[in-house]
Amino acid sequence: QAGIDNEDLVAARVAANVGAVTTEWPTSDLGRLLSYLTPRAAVVILDNCEHITGAVAVIATEVLQHCPHVSILATSRSPLGVEGEVLLHVGPLDLDGNGASVSDAMQLFLDRAVQADGAMDARRLDERLVAEAVRPTSGIPLAIELASSRLAMMSLEQLVRLSHVEEGGSGHVPQSGVVDMSGTLETSYRLLNENERSFFRNLAVFRGGFELSAAQGFLDRLGGGDALGLVERLVAVSLLSQGTGDRLIQLEPIRQFALRLLEESGGADEASSAHAAVYRDWFRMPEDVLFHVPAQWPDRAHEVAIELHNLAAAVDWAIEHDVETALHLTFVATDSIPLSMAEQWQWQQRALAAPSPPTVARARRLATSCLTSAVVESLDASHRCTRQFSEVARALPDPRWRYAALGRMADLAAFRADSELAYLLACEAASGLEGLDDAAAVTVLNNATSVLIAAGRCTTAEAAATRLLEVVDRADVEEWLRVAARAYLAKIDVHRGDAVHAIERLRRLASEPWREEPDAPDELAATAAAALLLGCLLYT
């Protein structure tokens, strides 16, 4: 769990890593994890848990109680303190070898040295010097790996002399298990030039790793440089590691060391600003988009899920320093990945709590929060959010936002079972389409038709659906939107009790090519299936 500093995100990371995905709404990350694991036999490995033991303890307790065939293996510097926990204290690697010529610590040193330099012949290294080189590490694997990486820059004899300097020439071997890694890391750090040191420190703001392209964009915002060359240098001295796929990571002890140096240097704010800018630009939304990720926008959901912890880090900084970026990043995150409603609300509330002027970013964030607040908190909370959205929408020059706000107010009225108000608001939204292009008109009419159907206003809903169909048939929109408009007409027939026409419409609908459309939402299939079922029931 390296890279996670926020305990609220631990369940989401574990659920994503084991492949626990659900379309149920709403579902918590922990609930999604339990539903996925309960019928399975598995061992869940949670690594590096010492800084998030509270969240891991909750997950472990719930999994062990509800998933009878699942075991958990957790590594941590401190116990989790959960019932049934069995502690296995893992000590350092053996330094002496217990009679063998090569100890476990020496063998790891030799393996990593050969791995770093394929031309090296480990058999030609003096075992006595190897033993001297690993002695100051106290058998700590990470310290051994860092020590072996220095052979790329110096001879084994020089490394041994350097280790004696680190120990102050005393010849004292630190007590096993309590060695301070900072000395070993400090030595590796001193081997870097100033540009490499600065890059190493600044990378500490990345949580959960990064890709080379992100590192280059980050470096460009800090004055420029060759990210590839710097990355290769840090990897060579084991201050940076290869993660899954193309990702690079700072192991958590190393990242914490770098973070301390960054804070001491006074550069934390500048690095955090550059980091937030990378992800703001990486996930930038087209300006003409309202509050739904458009189908023509590249599918970034997978990337957003991978970068969730970097997004969280960027939001942490931006809430205090750049509210527009915080609003944008929370919108991208909650609209692109299957977070539960509760997690979505946490992200939304953090960004909305910070004051900011009426902007498109704030309007987007408020538009999606109107419905989330109704589910997670209350209708009163949704009413407050909708009122704020309406105020921001009226202040924006784009008229689409005013109609979008009317649509949200109609949604809220429908939630409150006030069908008359929902009807009036939906009618106002559907009737005032002047100044809107076809894409915006589709958004307004689609929302209004849905509300009118829910309000039981079949005649008005049919007029809105027919108008929607006219717009989508002439506009350059995805095929599934044309199918959606026809599905609305079938639903209206069902509400009227006209099963014959509903079934006939749905038969024609089934022949449409929406199933081949990669951007067609699952809700369309569910709508068609539900309407067909109701139509059949009415018909019989």
C-alpha positions in Angstrom: 0.0 0.0 0.0 2.9 2.3 -0.6 1.9 5.7 -2.0 -1.4 5.9 0.0 -1.3 8.5 2.6 -5.1 8.9 3.0 -6.7 6.0 4.9 -10.1 6.8 3.2 -8.6 5.6 -0.1 -7.2 2.2 1.1 -10.4 0.2 0.5 -10.7 1.7 -3.0 -7.1 0.7 -3.8 -7.5 -2.9 -2.5 -10.8 -3.3 -4.3 -9.3 -2.1 -7.6 -6.2 -4.3 -7.2 -8.1 -7.5 -6.7 -10.4 -6.7 -9.6 -13.6 -6.0 -7.6 -15.8 -4.0 -9.9 -19.6 -3.6 -9.6 -22.3 -1.6 -11.4 -24.5 -1.6 -8.3 -25.4 1.9 -7.1 -24.5 3.0 -4.4 -21.9 0.5 -3.1 -19.0 1.3 -0.8 -15.5 0.2 -1.8 -15.4 -2.1 1.2 -18.8 -3.6 0.2 -17.5 -4.1 -3.3 -14.5 -5.9 -2.0 -16.4 -8.2 0.3 -18.9 -9.1 -2.4 -16.1 -10.0 -4.7 -14.1 -12.1 -2.2 -16.9 -13.9 -0.3 -17.4 -16.7 -2.9 -13.6 -17.0 -3.6 -10.7 -18.8 -2.1 -7.7 -16.4 -2.1 -4.8 -14.9 -0.2 -4.8 -11.1 -0.2 -1.4 -9.6 0.2 -1.2 -6.1 1.7 2.3 -4.7 1.7 3.8 -1.8 3.6 0.9 -1.1 5.9 2.6 0.6 8.8 1.4 4.2 8.0 -2.3 3.1 7.4 -2.8 0.4 10.0 -6.2 1.7 11.0 -7.8 1.4 7.6 -6.0 -2.0 6.9 -7.3 -3.3 10.3 -10.9 -2.5 9.3 -10.5 -4.2 6.0 -8.8 -7.3 7.5 -11.5 -7.6 10.2 -14.4 -7.4 7.7 -12.7 -9.8 5.2 -12.0 -12.4 7.8 -15.5 -12.2 9.2 -17.4 -12.4 5.9 -15.0 -14.3 3.5 -14.5 -17.8 5.0 -12.0 -18.9 2.3 -9.8 -15.8 2.2 -6.6 -15.3 4.2 -4.6 -12.0 4.5 -0.9 -11.6 4.5 0.1 -8.1 5.6 3.6 -6.7 6.1 4.0 -3.8 8.5 6.4 -2.4 11.0 3.6 -2.6 13.6 0.8 -5.1 14.3 -2.7 -4.5 13.0 -4.3 -5.5 16.3 -7.1 -7.5 14.8 -8.7 -10.7 16.1 -7.0 -13.8 14.8 -3.8 -12.0 13.8 -0.7 -14.2 13.9 2.6 -12.3 14.1 5.7 -13.4 12.3 8.6 -11.2 13.1 10.9 -11.1 10.1 14.4 -10.3 11.1 17.3 -9.1 8.9 19.2 -11.4 6.6 22.0 -13.4 8.2 25.4 -11.7 8.0 27.7 -14.5 9.2 26.4 -17.4 7.1 26.4 -19.8 10.0 29.5 -21.6 8.7 28.7 -21.1 5.0 31.2 -19.2 2.9 28.4 -16.8 1.6 25.7 -15.5 4.0 22.2 -14.6 2.9 23.1 -10.9 3.0 26.1 -11.5 0.9 24.2 -13.5 -1.6 21.5 -10.8 -2.0 24.3 -8.2 -2.5 25.9 -10.3 -5.2 22.6 -11.0 -6.9 21.7 -7.4 -7.1 25.2 -6.4 -8.2 25.0 -8.8 -11.2 21.4 -7.7 -11.9 22.6 -4.0 -12.1 25.7 -4.9 -14.2 25.3 -8.0 -16.4 29.0 -8.0 -17.2 30.0 -8.4 -13.6 31.3 -11.8 -12.6 30.3 -12.3 -8.9 32.7 -15.2 -8.5 35.7 -12.8 -9.0 34.7 -10.6 -6.1 36.6 -11.0 -2.9 34.2 -12.6 -0.4 36.0 -10.9 2.5 35.3 -7.5 1.0 31.7 -8.4 0.2 31.2 -9.4 3.9 32.7 -6.0 4.9 30.4 -4.2 2.4 27.2 -5.7 3.8 28.1 -5.5 7.5 27.0 -1.8 7.9 23.5 -2.7 6.5 22.7 -4.9 9.5 21.1 -7.4 7.0 18.3 -5.0 6.0 17.4 -6.0 2.4 16.7 -2.5 1.1 20.0 -1.2 2.6 21.8 -4.1 0.9 20.3 -3.3 -2.5 21.3 0.3 -2.1 24.8 -0.6 -1.2 25.2 -3.0 -4.2 23.9 -0.4 -6.6 27.0 1.7 -5.8 29.2 -0.8 -7.6 28.1 0.9 -10.8 30.1 4.0 -9.7 33.0 2.6 -7.6 35.0 -0.5 -7.0 34.2 -2.9 -4.2 37.3 -1.7 -2.3 36.1 1.9 -2.5 32.6 0.9 -1.3 34.1 -0.8 1.8 36.2 2.3 2.6 33.1 4.4 2.2 31.1 2.2 4.5 33.8 2.6 7.2 33.5 6.4 6.8 29.7 6.1 7.3 30.2 4.2 10.5 32.7 6.8 11.7 35.5 4.4 11.5 34.4 2.8 14.8 33.9 -0.7 13.4 30.7 -0.9 15.4 27.9 -3.0 13.8 24.4 -1.6 14.7 22.0 -3.8 16.6 20.0 -5.9 14.1 16.6 -4.7 13.4 17.1 -1.1 14.6 19.4 0.2 11.9 18.5 3.7 10.7 18.1 3.6 6.9 18.7 7.4 6.6 22.5 6.9 6.7 22.4 4.5 3.8 20.0 6.7 1.8 22.0 9.8 2.6 25.1 8.2 1.1 23.3 7.2 -2.1 21.9 10.8 -2.2 25.4 12.3 -1.9 26.5 10.4 -5.0 24.1 12.4 -7.1 24.8 15.7 -8.7 22.7 18.8 -7.9 20.2 18.3 -10.8 19.7 14.6 -9.9 19.3 15.5 -6.2 16.6 18.1 -7.0 14.8 15.7 -9.3 14.9 13.0 -6.6 13.5 15.3 -3.9 10.7 16.6 -6.1 9.5 13.1 -7.1 8.4 12.6 -3.5 5.1 14.4 -4.3 4.0 11.5 -6.6 1.9 8.9 -4.7 1.6 5.4 -6.1 4.2 5.8 -8.9 4.2 7.6 -12.2 5.0 7.2 -15.9 7.9 8.7 -17.7 5.7 11.1 -19.6 4.3 12.4 -16.3 7.9 12.8 -15.0 8.8 14.8 -18.2 5.8 17.1 -17.9 6.6 17.6 -14.2 10.2 18.4 -14.9 9.2 20.9 -17.7 7.1 22.8 -15.2 10.1 23.0 -12.9 12.5 24.5 -15.4 13.1 21.7 -17.9 15.6 18.8 -18.2 15.9 15.3 -19.5 13.5 13.1 -17.4 14.7 9.9 -19.1 18.4 10.5 -18.2 17.5 11.5 -14.6 15.3 8.5 -14.2 18.0 6.1 -15.5 20.4 7.6 -13.0 18.1 7.2 -10.0 17.3 3.6 -11.0 21.0 2.9 -11.3 21.5 3.9 -7.6 18.3 2.1 -6.5 16.6 5.4 -5.5 13.9 4.6 -8.0 12.4 1.3 -9.0 10.5 -0.2 -11.9 6.9 -0.8 -11.0 4.1 -2.6 -12.8 4.1 -2.1 -16.6 5.7 1.3 -17.5 5.3 2.8 -14.0 8.2 3.9 -11.9 8.0 4.1 -8.1 9.9 5.4 -5.1 9.7 2.7 -2.4 7.9 4.2 0.5 10.9 4.5 2.9 12.8 6.2 0.0 9.8 8.5 -0.8 9.5 9.5 2.9 13.3 10.3 2.9 12.9 12.3 -0.2 9.8 14.1 1.1 11.8 15.1 4.3 14.6 16.6 2.1 12.0 18.4 -0.1 10.4 20.0 2.9 13.7 21.0 4.3 14.7 22.5 1.0 11.6 24.7 0.9 10.6 23.4 -2.5 7.5 21.4 -1.5 5.0 24.0 -2.7 6.6 24.5 -6.1 6.8 20.7 -6.6 3.2 20.2 -5.5 2.1 22.9 -7.9 3.9 21.3 -10.8 2.5 17.9 -9.9 -1.1 19.2 -9.8 -0.6 21.0 -13.2 0.5 17.7 -14.8 -2.7 15.9 -13.9 -4.9 19.0 -14.5 -3.6 19.2 -18.1 -3.4 15.4 -18.5 -7.2 15.1 -17.7 -8.2 18.4 -19.2 -11.9 18.5 -20.4 -13.0 20.3 -23.5 -14.4 23.7 -22.7 -17.7 23.0 -24.5 -18.5 20.0 -22.3 -21.2 20.5 -19.7 -21.1 17.9 -16.9 -20.8 14.5 -18.6 -17.6 13.1 -19.9 -18.3 13.1 -23.7 -18.2 9.9 -25.7 -15.7 11.5 -28.2 -13.3 12.2 -25.3 -10.8 9.4 -25.1 -11.7 6.7 -22.6 -9.5 7.7 -19.7 -11.3 5.7 -16.9 -8.5 3.2 -16.7 -5.9 5.9 -16.5 -7.9 7.8 -13.9 -8.1 4.6 -11.7 -4.3 4.1 -12.0 -3.6 7.7 -11.1 -6.2 8.0 -8.4 -3.7 8.5 -5.6 -1.8 11.1 -7.6 -5.1 12.8 -8.2 -5.8 12.7 -4.4 -2.4 14.3 -3.8 -3.0 17.0 -6.3 -6.4 17.8 -4.8 -4.9 17.9 -1.3 -2.6 20.7 -2.5 -5.0 22.4 -4.9 -7.8 22.9 -2.3 -5.5 25.3 -0.4 -3.8 26.9 -3.4 -5.8 26.4 -6.7 -9.5 25.7 -6.2 -10.2 25.5 -10.0 -7.8 22.6 -10.3 -9.3 20.9 -7.3 -12.8 21.2 -8.7 -11.7 19.9 -12.1 -9.7 16.9 -10.8 -12.5 15.8 -8.4 -15.0 16.0 -11.3 -12.7 13.9 -13.6 -12.1 11.3 -10.8 -15.7 10.8 -9.7 -17.2 10.8 -13.2 -14.7 8.4 -14.7 -14.2 5.5 -12.2 -16.7 3.3 -10.2 -16.4 5.0 -6.8 -19.2 4.4 -4.5 -21.6 7.3 -3.9 -20.1 7.9 -0.4 -16.6 8.2 -1.8 -17.8 10.5 -4.6 -19.4 12.7 -2.0 -16.2 12.9 0.0 -14.3 14.1 -3.1 -17.0 16.6 -4.1 -17.4 18.1 -0.6 -13.7 18.7 -0.2 -13.6 20.8 -3.4 -16.9 22.6 -3.0 -16.0 23.7 0.5 -13.3 25.9 -0.8 -14.6 29.4 -1.9 -14.3 30.2 -5.6 -16.0 32.5 -8.2 -18.7 31.2 -10.6 -16.7 29.2 -13.2 -17.4 26.3 -15.5 -15.3 24.0 -13.2 -17.5 24.9 -10.2 -20.7 24.5 -12.3 -19.6 21.0 -13.4 -18.8 20.0 -9.9 -22.1 21.3 -8.5 -24.2 19.7 -11.3 -23.0 16.2 -10.4 -23.2 16.9 -6.7 -26.9 17.8 -6.8 -27.9 14.2 -7.2 -25.1 12.7 -5.1 -26.1 14.8 -2.1 -29.7 13.6 -2.4 -28.6 9.9 -2.1 -25.7 10.3 0.4 -27.1 13.0 2.7 -30.7 14.3 2.3 -33.0 16.1 -0.1 -32.4 19.3 1.9 -28.7 18.9 1.2 -29.5 18.4 -2.5 -31.8 21.5 -2.4 -28.9 23.6 -1.1 -26.5 22.2 -3.7 -29.1 22.7 -6.5 -29.6 26.3 -5.4 -25.9 27.0 -5.6 -25.7 25.4 -9.0 -28.5 27.6 -10.2 -26.8 30.7 -9.0 -23.5 29.8 -10.6 -25.3 28.7 -13.9 -27.0 32.1 -14.1 -23.7 33.9 -13.8 -22.1 32.0 -16.7 -22.4 33.4 -20.3 -23.1 30.0 -21.8 -27.0 29.6 -21.9 -26.7 25.9 -21.7 -25.9 26.1 -18.0 -29.2 27.8 -17.2 -31.1 25.0 -18.9 -28.9 22.4 -17.2 -29.8 24.0 -13.9 -33.5 23.9 -14.7 -33.0 20.2 -15.5 -31.3 19.6 -12.1 -34.1 21.5 -10.3 -36.6 19.2 -12.2 -34.7 16.2 -11.0 -34.8 17.3 -7.4 -38.6 18.0 -7.7 -39.0 14.4 -9.0 -37.0 13.1 -6.1 -39.3 15.0 -3.7 -42.3 13.4 -5.5 -43.4 16.9 -6.5 -44.5 15.8 -10.0 -46.2 19.2 -10.7 -43.1 21.2 -10.1 -41.0 18.6 -11.9 -43.3 18.9 -14.9 -43.2 22.7 -15.0 -39.4 22.9 -14.7 -38.9 20.2 -17.3 -41.3 22.0 -19.7 -39.4 25.3 -19.2 -36.1 23.6 -19.9 -37.4 21.8 -23.0 -39.1 24.9 -24.4 -36.2 27.3 -24.1 -33.6 25.9 -26.5 -32.8 29.1 -28.3 -29.1 29.7 -28.6 -28.2 26.1 -28.0 -26.4 23.9 -30.6 -27.7 20.5 -31.3 -25.4 18.7 -28.8 -26.6 21.0 -26.0 -30.2 20.6 -27.1 -29.9 16.8 -26.9 -28.6 17.1 -23.3 -31.5 19.3 -22.2 -34.2 17.3 -24.0 -32.8 14.0 -22.9 -33.0 15.1 -19.2 -36.4 16.8 -19.6 -37.9 13.7 -21.3 -36.7 11.5 -18.5 -38.2 13.7 -15.8 -41.5 14.1 -17.6 -41.9 10.3 -18.0 -41.2 9.9 -14.2 -43.8 12.6 -13.5 -46.4 10.7 -15.5 -46.9 13.5 -18.0 -47.1 11.2 -21.1 -48.4 13.8 -23.6 -45.7 16.4 -22.8 -43.0 13.6 -22.5 -44.0 12.3 -26.0 -43.6 15.9 -27.4 -40.2 16.2 -25.8 -39.1 12.7 -26.9 -40.3 13.4 -30.5 -38.4 16.7 -30.5 -35.3 14.9 -29.1 -35.6 12.3 -31.9 -35.7 15.1 -34.5 -32.6 16.7 -33.1 -30.6 13.4 -32.8 -31.5 12.3 -36.3 -30.1 15.5 -37.8 -27.2 16.0 -35.4 -23.8 14.4 -35.4 -24.3 12.3 -32.3 -23.5 8.7 -31.2 -25.9 6.0 -32.6 -27.0 5.0 -29.1 -28.5 8.4 -28.5 -30.9 7.8 -31.4 -31.8 4.5 -29.9 -32.3 6.2 -26.5 -34.9 8.6 -28.0 -36.9 5.7 -29.4 -36.6 3.8 -26.1 -38.3 6.8 -24.4 -41.2 6.5 -26.8 -41.6 2.9 -26.0 -41.5 3.7 -22.2 -44.2 6.3 -22.8 -46.4 3.6 -24.5 -45.9 1.3 -21.5 -46.9 4.1 -19.1 -50.1 4.6 -21.1 -50.8 0.8 -21.0 -50.4 0.5 -24.8 -48.5 -2.7 -24.8 -48.9 -3.4 -28.5 -47.2 -0.3 -29.6 -44.5 -0.6 -26.9 -43.6 -4.1 -28.0 -43.6 -3.1 -31.7 -41.3 -0.2 -30.9 -39.0 -2.4 -28.9 -38.8 -5.0 -31.6 -37.6 -2.3 -34.0 -35.3 -1.1 -31.2 -33.7 -4.5 -30.9 -32.7 -4.4 -34.6 -30.8 -1.1 -34.1 -26.9 -1.4 -34.0 -26.5 0.1 -30.5 -25.1 -3.1 -29.2 -22.0 -2.6 -31.4 -21.5 0.9 -30.1 -18.7 0.9 -27.5 -19.9 4.1 -25.9 -23.5 2.9 -25.4 -24.2 3.0 -21.7 -25.5 -0.1 -19.8 -28.5 2.0 -18.7 -29.9 1.9 -22.3 -29.9 -1.9 -22.3 -31.5 -1.9 -18.8 -34.2 0.6 -20.0 -35.0 -1.4 -23.1 -35.2 -4.6 -21.1 -37.4 -3.1 -18.3 -39.7 -1.5 -20.9 -40.1 -4.8 -22.8 -40.8 -6.7 -19.6 -43.5 -4.2 -18.5 -44.9 -4.2 -22.0 -45.2 -8.0 -22.1 -46.8 -8.0 -18.7 -49.4 -5.4 -19.7 -50.0 -7.2 -23.0 -50.7 -10.5 -21.2 
